[in-house]
Amino acid sequence: MSRAAPVPRAEFQVDQLRVLVFEDRAQMGRAAAAAVARSIAARQGVAARTNVVFAAAQSQNELLTALIAHSEIDWSRVVAFHMDEYLGIDADHPASFRRYLQEHLFRLAGLKDDQLRLIPGEQTQSPLRTCLEYEERLRAEPPDIVCAGIGENGHLAFNDPPVADFLDPVLVKVVRMDEACRRQQFHESCFDRIEDIPTHGYTMTVPALLAAPVVSVVVPGARKAEAVLATLRGPIGEACPASALRRHPGAVLYTDRDAARLVV
């Protein structure tokens, strides 16, 4: 069993969204991991497997590192989905979200290939078919828990403001990433030039992500302060996709002092 979860420096609620602010990224990650571990273990107490959707970004580093340390999780009974992937890159590409999750979680936790439900980003010939096949997986094994982040433009997964739809009729789609999203990917990823970043990606839609009963969102760093402000204090709407979290009774936002500096 890992250490007890840290105590937040601030805690409040905005609409239905619970918000916890911690002193730093490490405390934020440990607190979120403790809660996610409890949710996984609770689900495993009543079901054969727990279906979890994971985000792939540097913002998730502390969460995933701490999550692996929780001995109450039976990783052999976890089915892992991931929420988005670049269109047109292989799984072993340095910037692939699948590669990130393999290196930061799946291999370390001992997940086997038959436990992974990953979006094949290299599939470019029939992207609609790829979307429908992944949607079928999500319907067959509905996610119990989503571990997400928020982009600098307020996106959830690749649901940027121009393409986000709170009433999206599909669970997975191909989207064109806006310039703010691509700039963030360049700052955080393994691309040498912004021109090398794919212009499109596969993504789970906002309704697909928020269909899970538990949504854990970790958002560290000063670069996310404006997005946190828009999420919590702005209107609920597609101009800030993450604002949809305020309508979810099972969502918790974990952030550090730097990311929350404009709201507390």
Backbone as numpy.savetxt, mean C-alpha at the origin, in Angstrom:
# Nx Ny Nz CAx CAy CAz Cx Cy Cz
8.07 -13.02 20.06 7.23 -11.81 20.06 8.10 -10.57 20.06
7.76 -9.59 19.24 8.54 -8.39 19.15 8.21 -7.43 20.28
8.94 -6.33 20.32 8.73 -5.34 21.37 7.33 -4.74 21.29
6.87 -4.21 22.43 5.57 -3.56 22.45 5.56 -2.38 21.49
4.40 -2.09 20.95 4.27 -0.99 19.99 4.52 0.34 20.68
5.15 1.28 20.01 5.40 2.60 20.60 4.11 3.36 20.87
4.20 4.34 21.74 3.05 5.19 22.05 3.08 6.41 21.13
1.97 6.74 20.48 1.97 7.89 19.57 2.11 9.21 20.33
2.69 10.19 19.67 2.80 11.53 20.24 1.51 12.32 20.04
0.67 11.87 19.12 -0.64 12.48 18.89 -1.57 11.42 18.31
-2.84 11.51 18.66 -3.83 10.57 18.15 -5.16 11.30 18.02
-5.80 11.16 16.86 -7.08 11.82 16.64 -7.81 11.11 15.51
-9.01 11.55 15.25 -9.83 10.94 14.21 -10.38 12.02 13.29
-10.36 11.73 12.00 -10.95 12.61 10.99 -12.01 11.81 10.26
-13.26 12.19 10.42 -14.38 11.39 9.92 -14.24 9.98 10.49
-14.10 8.95 9.66 -13.97 7.59 10.17 -12.51 7.11 10.24
-11.58 7.95 9.83 -10.17 7.57 9.76 -9.46 7.89 11.08
-8.87 6.89 11.67 -8.05 7.07 12.87 -6.64 7.45 12.45
-6.06 8.43 13.13 -4.74 8.94 12.78 -3.82 8.84 13.99
-2.65 8.23 13.80 -1.65 8.10 14.85 -0.35 8.73 14.36
0.20 9.65 15.13 1.43 10.35 14.77 2.53 9.93 15.73
3.67 9.51 15.17 4.79 9.03 15.99 6.00 9.94 15.81
6.94 9.79 16.70 8.10 10.67 16.71 8.95 10.50 15.46
9.09 9.26 14.99 9.95 9.02 13.83 9.45 7.83 13.03
10.13 7.56 11.93 9.74 6.47 11.02 9.80 5.11 11.70
10.83 4.89 12.50 10.98 3.59 13.14 9.80 3.28 14.06
9.41 4.25 14.89 8.27 4.03 15.77 6.98 3.83 14.97
6.82 4.64 13.94 5.65 4.50 13.07 5.56 3.08 12.51
6.68 2.57 11.97 6.67 1.25 11.38 6.39 0.15 12.37
6.97 0.25 13.57 6.73 -0.77 14.59 5.28 -0.77 15.05
4.70 0.41 15.19 3.30 0.48 15.63 2.36 -0.10 14.58
2.59 0.26 13.33 1.74 -0.27 12.26 1.91 -1.78 12.14
3.13 -2.27 12.26 3.38 -3.71 12.16 2.70 -4.47 13.27
2.71 -3.92 14.47 2.06 -4.59 15.60 0.57 -4.74 15.34
-0.05 -3.69 14.82 -1.48 -3.75 14.54 -1.79 -4.71 13.39
-0.98 -4.66 12.33 -1.20 -5.57 11.21 -0.99 -7.02 11.64
0.02 -7.27 12.45 0.27 -8.63 12.94 -0.93 -9.14 13.74
-1.50 -8.28 14.57 -2.69 -8.69 15.33 -3.85 -9.02 14.39
-4.02 -8.22 13.36 -5.11 -8.46 12.42 -4.91 -9.76 11.64
-3.66 -10.02 11.22 -3.38 -11.27 10.52 -3.64 -12.45 11.43
-3.14 -12.39 12.65 -3.32 -13.50 13.59 -4.80 -13.72 13.92
-5.54 -12.62 14.07 -6.97 -12.75 14.37 -7.71 -13.43 13.23
-7.38 -13.06 12.00 -8.02 -13.69 10.86 -7.62 -15.15 10.75
-6.36 -15.47 11.04 -5.93 -16.85 11.00 -6.59 -17.69 12.08
-7.13 -17.05 13.09 -7.85 -17.77 14.12 -9.20 -18.29 13.67
-9.73 -17.74 12.56 -11.05 -18.14 12.10 -11.06 -18.59 10.64
-9.92 -18.47 9.95 -9.85 -18.84 8.54 -8.55 -19.58 8.25
-8.56 -20.36 7.19 -7.37 -21.13 6.85 -6.23 -20.22 6.42
-6.56 -19.14 5.74 -5.53 -18.22 5.25 -5.98 -16.77 5.42
-5.00 -15.89 5.50 -5.25 -14.46 5.53 -4.73 -13.85 4.24
-5.58 -13.11 3.56 -5.21 -12.49 2.28 -4.81 -11.04 2.54
-3.57 -10.71 2.20 -3.02 -9.39 2.51 -2.49 -8.74 1.23
-2.84 -7.48 1.02 -2.31 -6.69 -0.10 -1.20 -5.81 0.43
-0.05 -5.83 -0.24 1.10 -5.05 0.19 1.46 -3.99 -0.86
1.84 -2.81 -0.36 2.40 -1.78 -1.22 3.91 -1.98 -1.31
4.49 -1.44 -2.38 5.93 -1.57 -2.58 6.51 -0.17 -2.77
7.14 0.33 -1.72 7.73 1.67 -1.76 8.65 1.82 -0.55
9.55 2.79 -0.64 10.46 3.02 0.48 9.71 3.37 1.76
8.52 3.95 1.63 7.73 4.28 2.81 7.32 3.05 3.61
7.40 1.88 2.97 6.99 0.63 3.63 8.14 -0.08 4.34
9.36 0.43 4.22 10.52 -0.30 4.74 10.39 -0.65 6.21
10.07 0.33 7.02 10.02 0.10 8.47 8.88 -0.84 8.85
7.74 -0.69 8.19 6.62 -1.59 8.45 7.00 -3.03 8.16
7.55 -3.29 6.96 7.84 -4.66 6.57 8.92 -5.28 7.44
9.95 -4.51 7.76 11.01 -5.02 8.63 10.45 -5.43 9.98
9.59 -4.59 10.55 9.02 -4.91 11.85 8.01 -6.04 11.77
7.30 -6.13 10.66 6.26 -7.16 10.52 6.87 -8.55 10.54
8.02 -8.71 9.91 8.67 -10.02 9.86 9.03 -10.52 11.26
9.25 -9.60 12.19 9.68 -9.98 13.54 8.54 -10.51 14.41
7.31 -10.42 13.95 6.17 -10.81 14.78 5.92 -12.32 14.67
6.20 -13.01 15.75 6.12 -14.47 15.74 4.69 -15.00 15.73
3.69 -14.15 16.03 2.32 -14.66 16.03 1.77 -14.85 14.62
2.48 -14.36 13.61 2.04 -14.55 12.23 2.52 -15.91 11.73
1.60 -16.71 11.24 1.95 -17.96 10.56 2.04 -17.63 9.06
3.25 -17.36 8.61 3.43 -16.92 7.23 3.06 -17.98 6.21
3.03 -19.24 6.62 2.63 -20.29 5.69 1.14 -20.21 5.37
0.41 -19.39 6.12 -1.04 -19.23 5.91 -1.38 -17.81 5.46
-0.43 -17.14 4.87 -0.66 -15.81 4.30 -0.66 -15.90 2.78
-1.67 -15.32 2.15 -1.70 -15.16 0.71 -1.41 -13.69 0.43
-0.39 -13.42 -0.38 0.08 -12.05 -0.57 -0.25 -11.54 -1.97
-0.97 -10.44 -2.02 -1.22 -9.69 -3.24 -0.35 -8.44 -3.24
-0.15 -7.85 -4.40 0.43 -6.51 -4.41 -0.43 -5.61 -5.27
-0.38 -4.31 -4.99 -1.45 -3.43 -5.48 -1.18 -2.76 -6.81
0.06 -2.71 -7.25 0.33 -2.05 -8.52 1.67 -2.50 -9.07
1.86 -2.24 -10.36 3.12 -2.60 -11.02 3.26 -1.80 -12.30
4.48 -1.46 -12.64 4.74 -0.78 -13.90 4.36 -1.67 -15.08
3.80 -1.06 -16.09 3.49 -1.78 -17.32 4.75 -1.86 -18.18
5.17 -3.09 -18.48 6.27 -3.28 -19.41 7.61 -3.57 -18.78
7.68 -3.87 -17.48 8.95 -4.26 -16.88 8.84 -5.65 -16.27
9.95 -6.37 -16.27 10.00 -7.72 -15.76 10.07 -7.73 -14.23
9.81 -8.90 -13.68 9.81 -9.03 -12.23 11.19 -8.82 -11.61
12.26 -9.03 -12.39 13.61 -8.87 -11.84 14.21 -7.50 -12.14
13.44 -6.61 -12.75 13.93 -5.24 -12.98 14.21 -4.57 -11.63
15.28 -3.81 -11.49 15.60 -3.19 -10.20 14.48 -2.34 -9.62
13.62 -1.78 -10.47 12.53 -0.93 -9.98 11.19 -1.65 -9.87
11.19 -2.93 -10.19 9.93 -3.69 -10.13 9.41 -3.75 -8.70
8.12 -3.53 -8.55 7.51 -3.63 -7.23 7.51 -5.08 -6.74
7.44 -6.02 -7.66 7.53 -7.43 -7.26 8.90 -7.72 -6.68
9.93 -7.19 -7.30 11.28 -7.41 -6.78 11.44 -6.78 -5.39
10.90 -5.57 -5.22 10.97 -4.93 -3.91 10.35 -5.82 -2.84
9.15 -6.34 -3.11 8.47 -7.15 -2.10 9.18 -8.49 -1.88
9.76 -9.06 -2.91 10.54 -10.28 -2.72 11.71 -10.01 -1.77
12.41 -8.90 -1.99 13.61 -8.60 -1.21 13.30 -8.12 0.20
12.19 -7.43 0.39 11.88 -6.83 1.69 10.92 -7.65 2.53
10.23 -8.63 1.90 9.25 -9.38 2.69 9.15 -10.85 2.31
8.82 -11.14 1.06 8.43 -12.50 0.72 9.52 -13.53 1.03
10.75 -13.27 0.58 11.83 -14.23 0.82 12.18 -14.30 2.30
12.18 -13.16 2.97 12.54 -13.12 4.39 11.50 -13.84 5.25
10.24 -13.74 4.85 9.18 -14.39 5.62 8.96 -15.84 5.18
9.62 -16.26 4.11 9.51 -17.63 3.64 8.26 -17.94 2.85
7.67 -16.93 2.23 6.49 -17.19 1.41 6.88 -17.95 0.14
6.06 -18.94 -0.20 6.30 -19.76 -1.39 5.56 -19.17 -2.58
5.95 -19.62 -3.77 5.35 -19.09 -4.98 3.84 -19.28 -5.02
3.35 -20.40 -4.46 1.91 -20.64 -4.52 1.12 -19.77 -3.54
1.82 -18.96 -2.75 1.16 -18.01 -1.85 1.11 -16.61 -2.43
1.75 -16.40 -3.57 1.89 -15.06 -4.12 0.92 -14.83 -5.27
0.25 -13.70 -5.23 -0.68 -13.28 -6.28 -0.16 -11.95 -6.83
0.71 -12.02 -7.82 1.43 -10.84 -8.27 1.00 -10.42 -9.68
0.99 -9.12 -9.91 0.59 -8.58 -11.20 1.75 -8.73 -12.19
1.55 -9.42 -13.30 2.63 -9.61 -14.28 2.82 -8.37 -15.14
3.61 -7.44 -14.66 3.79 -6.17 -15.36 4.34 -6.31 -16.76
5.06 -7.39 -17.02 5.65 -7.56 -18.35 4.60 -7.90 -19.41
3.38 -8.20 -18.98 2.33 -8.53 -19.93 1.81 -7.25 -20.58
2.23 -7.02 -21.81 1.85 -5.80 -22.52 0.98 -6.08 -23.74
0.87 -7.33 -24.15 0.13 -7.63 -25.38 -1.38 -7.55 -25.18
-1.85 -7.97 -24.01 -3.29 -7.94 -23.73 -3.51 -7.48 -22.30
-3.29 -6.19 -22.03 -3.39 -5.71 -20.65 -4.79 -5.87 -20.06
-5.83 -5.76 -20.90 -7.18 -5.93 -20.37 -7.37 -7.34 -19.84
-6.85 -8.33 -20.55 -6.96 -9.70 -20.07 -6.21 -9.86 -18.75
-5.03 -9.24 -18.65 -4.27 -9.31 -17.40 -5.07 -8.71 -16.25
-5.72 -7.58 -16.50 -6.54 -6.95 -15.47 -7.68 -7.87 -15.04
-8.35 -8.47 -16.00 -9.49 -9.34 -15.68 -9.04 -10.57 -14.92
-7.89 -11.12 -15.28 -7.39 -12.30 -14.57 -7.03 -11.97 -13.13
-6.43 -10.80 -12.92 -6.08 -10.42 -11.54 -7.34 -10.09 -10.76
-8.32 -9.50 -11.42 -9.60 -9.24 -10.75 -10.26 -10.53 -10.32
-10.17 -11.57 -11.14 -10.73 -12.86 -10.76 -10.05 -13.41 -9.51
-8.75 -13.22 -9.40 -8.03 -13.66 -8.20 -8.53 -12.91 -6.97
-8.71 -11.60 -7.11 -9.19 -10.80 -5.99 -10.59 -11.21 -5.57
-11.43 -11.54 -6.52 -12.79 -11.97 -6.18 -12.80 -13.35 -5.55
-11.88 -14.21 -5.99 -11.82 -15.56 -5.43 -11.23 -15.57 -4.02
-10.31 -14.65 -3.77 -9.65 -14.56 -2.46 -9.68 -13.11 -1.99
-10.82 -12.63 -1.54 -10.95 -11.21 -1.18 -9.96 -10.81 -0.09
-9.27 -9.69 -0.28 -8.29 -9.26 0.72 -8.93 -8.99 2.08
-8.24 -9.43 3.12 -8.65 -9.15 4.49 -7.99 -7.89 5.02
-6.77 -7.63 4.55 -5.97 -6.52 5.06 -5.26 -5.88 3.88
-5.20 -4.56 3.87 -4.42 -3.82 2.89 -3.38 -3.00 3.64
-2.12 -3.13 3.24 -1.03 -2.32 3.78 -0.63 -1.33 2.69
-0.94 -0.07 2.89 -0.81 0.93 1.82 0.05 2.10 2.25
0.35 2.96 1.29 0.98 4.24 1.52 0.18 5.31 0.81
0.67 6.53 0.86 0.06 7.65 0.15 1.15 8.34 -0.65
0.88 8.63 -1.91 1.86 9.31 -2.74 1.93 10.79 -2.46
2.95 11.42 -2.98 3.12 12.87 -2.78 1.98 13.66 -3.41
1.32 13.10 -4.41 0.16 13.76 -5.01 -1.15 13.23 -4.43
-1.07 12.49 -3.33 -2.26 11.95 -2.69 -2.76 10.66 -3.27
-1.96 10.04 -4.14 -2.47 8.81 -4.78 -2.50 7.63 -3.82
-3.36 6.68 -4.13 -3.37 5.35 -3.53 -3.02 4.38 -4.64
-1.97 3.58 -4.44 -1.42 2.76 -5.52 -1.14 3.69 -6.70
-1.51 3.30 -7.93 -1.32 4.18 -9.07 -2.59 4.95 -9.42
-3.47 5.12 -8.45 -4.68 5.91 -8.65 -4.33 7.38 -8.41
-3.74 8.01 -9.43 -3.41 9.43 -9.36 -4.68 10.26 -9.53
-4.65 11.53 -9.12 -5.85 12.36 -9.24 -6.53 12.34 -10.61
-5.79 12.36 -11.74 -6.50 12.37 -13.02 -7.27 11.09 -13.34
-6.90 9.97 -12.72 -7.52 8.69 -13.09 -8.26 8.02 -11.94
-8.15 8.57 -10.73 -8.83 7.96 -9.59 -10.34 8.07 -9.74
-11.04 7.01 -9.32 -12.50 6.99 -9.40 -13.01 6.25 -8.17
-13.66 6.97 -7.27 -14.16 6.36 -6.05 -15.28 5.37 -6.32
-15.89 5.44 -7.50 -16.97 4.51 -7.88 -16.54 3.62 -9.03
-15.26 3.37 -9.14 -14.73 2.57 -10.25 -15.46 1.24 -10.33
-15.96 0.84 -11.51 -16.68 -0.43 -11.63 -15.77 -1.64 -11.71
-14.46 -1.42 -11.88 -13.52 -2.54 -11.99 -12.59 -2.56 -10.78
-11.94 -3.69 -10.57 -11.02 -3.84 -9.45 -9.57 -3.57 -9.83
-9.25 -3.76 -11.12 -7.88 -3.59 -11.61 -7.97 -2.90 -12.97
-7.05 -1.97 -13.21 -7.06 -1.29 -14.51 -5.65 -0.82 -14.85
-5.47 -0.47 -16.11 -4.23 0.16 -16.57 -4.46 1.67 -16.58
-3.50 2.40 -16.02 -3.64 3.86 -15.93 -2.39 4.54 -16.48
-2.56 5.78 -16.88 -1.43 6.62 -17.22 -1.04 7.40 -15.98
0.23 7.31 -15.59 0.69 7.99 -14.39 0.92 9.47 -14.67
0.49 10.32 -13.74 0.69 11.74 -13.97 2.13 12.12 -13.64
2.50 13.36 -13.98 3.89 13.78 -13.87 4.39 13.79 -12.43
3.52 14.17 -11.49 3.92 14.19 -10.08 4.25 12.78 -9.60
3.48 11.81 -10.02 3.74 10.42 -9.65 5.05 9.95 -10.24
5.32 10.27 -11.50 6.54 9.82 -12.14 7.77 10.47 -11.50
7.64 11.74 -11.10 8.75 12.40 -10.41 9.05 11.70 -9.08
8.00 11.34 -8.35 8.21 10.63 -7.09 8.88 9.29 -7.34
8.42 8.57 -8.36 9.04 7.27 -8.67 10.52 7.45 -9.01
10.85 8.51 -9.70 12.25 8.76 -10.05 13.09 9.00 -8.80
12.57 9.77 -7.86 13.32 10.06 -6.63 13.51 8.82 -5.76
12.56 7.88 -5.85 12.57 6.75 -4.93 13.03 5.45 -5.56
13.14 5.39 -6.88 13.32 4.10 -7.53 14.72 3.93 -8.10
14.85 2.85 -8.90 16.15 2.50 -9.47 16.27 2.92 -10.93
15.48 3.88 -11.36 15.61 4.38 -12.72 16.70 5.45 -12.78
17.51 5.40 -13.82 18.58 6.37 -13.99 18.08 7.72 -14.48
17.02 7.69 -15.28 16.47 8.93 -15.85 14.95 8.88 -15.74
14.34 10.04 -15.56 12.89 10.07 -15.47 12.26 9.60 -16.77
12.99 9.78 -17.88 12.47 9.33 -19.17 12.36 7.82 -19.26
13.09 7.11 -18.40 13.07 5.65 -18.42 11.87 5.07 -17.67
11.19 5.89 -16.89 10.07 5.39 -16.10 8.88 5.13 -17.02
8.28 3.95 -16.94 7.10 3.69 -17.77 6.02 4.74 -17.55
5.29 5.04 -18.58 4.23 6.03 -18.48 2.92 5.44 -17.97
2.81 4.11 -17.98 1.57 3.45 -17.57 1.86 2.35 -16.54
0.84 1.98 -15.82 0.99 0.93 -14.84 -0.34 0.23 -14.59
-0.23 -0.99 -14.08 -1.40 -1.70 -13.57 -1.66 -1.26 -12.14
-2.92 -1.14 -11.77 -3.22 -0.80 -10.39 -4.55 -1.39 -9.94
-4.61 -1.78 -8.67 -5.89 -2.01 -8.04 -6.58 -0.64 -7.90
-7.87 -0.61 -8.09 -8.62 0.64 -8.03 -8.91 1.01 -6.57
-9.40 2.23 -6.38 -9.72 2.69 -5.03 -10.78 1.80 -4.38
-11.89 1.46 -5.05 -12.85 0.56 -4.41 -12.26 -0.80 -4.07
-11.36 -1.31 -4.90 -10.74 -2.61 -4.61 -9.90 -2.54 -3.35
-9.12 -1.47 -3.20 -8.27 -1.32 -2.03 -9.10 -1.15 -0.76
-10.18 -0.39 -0.86 -10.96 -0.08 0.33 -12.03 -1.12 0.64
-12.09 -2.19 -0.16 -13.02 -3.28 0.13 -12.56 -4.13 1.30
-11.26 -4.10 1.60 -10.75 -4.88 2.72 -11.25 -4.29 4.04
-11.58 -5.12 5.02 -12.07 -4.58 6.30 -11.01 -3.85 7.11
-9.72 -4.17 6.88 -8.63 -3.51 7.59 -7.71 -2.86 6.57
-7.48 -1.56 6.73 -6.57 -0.82 5.84 -5.57 -0.08 6.71
-4.30 -0.48 6.62 -3.23 0.14 7.39 -2.39 0.98 6.45
-2.26 2.28 6.74 -1.59 3.21 5.83 -0.42 3.86 6.57
0.80 3.68 6.05 1.97 4.28 6.68 2.53 5.36 5.75
2.75 6.55 6.33 3.14 7.71 5.53 4.21 8.50 6.28
5.48 8.23 6.02 6.55 8.97 6.68 7.17 10.05 5.79
7.84 11.00 6.42 8.71 11.91 5.70 8.09 13.24 5.35
8.93 14.28 5.35 8.49 15.64 5.09 7.92 15.81 3.68
8.39 15.02 2.73 7.88 15.15 1.36 6.40 14.78 1.26
5.87 14.09 2.26 4.46 13.68 2.24 3.57 14.64 3.04
4.11 15.71 3.59 3.33 16.59 4.47 2.13 17.20 3.75
2.33 17.67 2.53 1.22 18.28 1.79 0.14 17.25 1.49
0.54 16.03 1.17 -0.44 14.98 0.89 -1.22 14.62 2.14
-0.55 14.56 3.28 -1.26 14.28 4.54 -2.24 15.40 4.86
-1.83 16.64 4.63 -2.72 17.77 4.85 -3.96 17.66 3.97
-3.77 17.39 2.69 -4.91 17.27 1.77 -5.80 16.10 2.14
-5.19 14.99 2.56 -5.96 13.81 2.95 -6.85 14.09 4.13
-6.34 14.78 5.11 -7.06 14.96 6.38 -7.89 16.23 6.45
-7.46 17.30 5.79 -8.13 18.59 5.95 -8.84 19.08 4.70
-8.54 18.49 3.56 -9.20 18.91 2.32 -10.52 18.20 2.13
-11.21 18.53 1.04 -12.46 17.84 0.73 -12.22 16.38 0.35
-13.22 15.55 0.57 -13.14 14.16 0.13 -13.48 14.10 -1.35
-12.53 13.70 -2.15 -12.76 13.66 -3.59 -11.54 13.16 -4.33
-11.70 12.90 -5.62 -10.64 12.31 -6.43 -9.44 13.23 -6.62
-9.59 14.53 -6.33 -8.44 15.43 -6.42 -7.36 15.02 -5.42
-7.74 14.36 -4.34 -6.80 13.73 -3.41 -7.34 12.33 -3.14
-6.93 11.34 -3.93 -7.49 10.00 -3.79 -7.45 9.45 -2.38
-6.39 9.76 -1.62 -6.27 9.24 -0.26 -7.34 9.76 0.67
-8.04 10.84 0.29 -9.12 11.34 1.14 -10.24 10.32 1.30
-10.33 9.35 0.39 -11.34 8.29 0.50 -11.16 7.47 1.77
-9.96 7.48 2.33 -9.72 6.74 3.57 -10.61 7.24 4.70
-11.03 8.48 4.65 -11.85 9.05 5.71 -13.25 8.45 5.76
-13.61 7.69 4.76 -14.91 7.02 4.73 -14.81 5.56 5.16
-13.63 5.11 5.53 -13.42 3.69 5.84 -13.29 3.49 7.35
-14.23 2.78 7.97 -14.18 2.63 9.43 -13.04 1.74 9.93
-12.43 0.97 9.03 -11.34 0.11 9.43 -9.97 0.61 9.02
-9.88 1.87 8.62 -8.61 2.43 8.16 -7.91 3.17 9.29
-6.58 3.00 9.35 -5.75 3.72 10.31 -4.56 4.30 9.56
-4.30 5.58 9.78 -3.16 6.26 9.18 -2.06 6.39 10.22
-0.90 5.81 9.92 0.28 5.91 10.77 1.26 6.85 10.09
1.69 7.86 10.80 2.61 8.83 10.21 3.64 9.26 11.23
4.69 9.90 10.76 5.70 10.41 11.68 5.55 11.93 11.81
6.34 12.51 12.69 6.23 13.94 12.97 6.45 14.78 11.73
7.38 14.38 10.87 7.68 15.17 9.68 6.51 15.19 8.71
5.90 14.04 8.47 4.78 13.99 7.52 3.54 14.68 8.08
3.41 14.73 9.40 2.21 15.31 10.04 2.41 16.76 10.44
3.49 17.38 10.03 3.84 18.70 10.57 2.83 19.77 10.21
2.02 19.59 9.18 1.04 20.60 8.79 -0.33 20.38 9.41
-0.49 19.28 10.15 -1.82 18.98 10.73 -1.80 18.90 12.24
-0.63 18.79 12.86 -0.57 18.74 14.34 0.57 19.65 14.81
